[in-house]
Amino acid sequence: MEIKGATLLYTLAGLMITFAGFSALLLAVRPAAGARLSLLDRYLAKTVMTYIFVLTAAALVPALFALYDVQETWIWRGSAVLFALPMLSLQVTYPRRRRKVIGKGPPPAIFSVFVVFGSAVTLAMLGYVLDGLQYSAAAYITALTIDFFTVVFAFVIALDVIMQQPMEVSERPAPH
């Protein structure tokens, strides 16, 4: 049984994994240039990978449910819960987790887009889909897409901050 939006979900999953690889490569630029990875560099890499894998799983879950001939209404409800709970947890705890590791909260742009807007979108999708409204598939896929682009936005802003940090050059062992 093919579900509504399956092609878009598969495309999103591929795009998300591609972005994860691309972001990891970008973060590898500093060490390749001889700089040490800062706490922010490592935290950003871990955060991006975590979010991207939650989003990728959310893109694949509806198709997995469909393999078991789950009724379409329940595909979207189950997927919404399995996506929204971990995503909301990541979104609302981000400032505290960042503060714990880095020592300060996120910049205002990241807080407003990544945390506030992303959480609002995820929560609105969850409510809409659990209510069983007509366009549940569209609401789910829209929230997934928006949450992905909030991660991309936050990564670009954080990358700009990272690239402005002075490079602490790693000491290379002296030749013997």
Helices and strands as residue ranges (DSSP letters): H 6-27, H 29-32, H 39-67, H 72-102, H 108-110, I 111-117, H 118-130, H 136-164
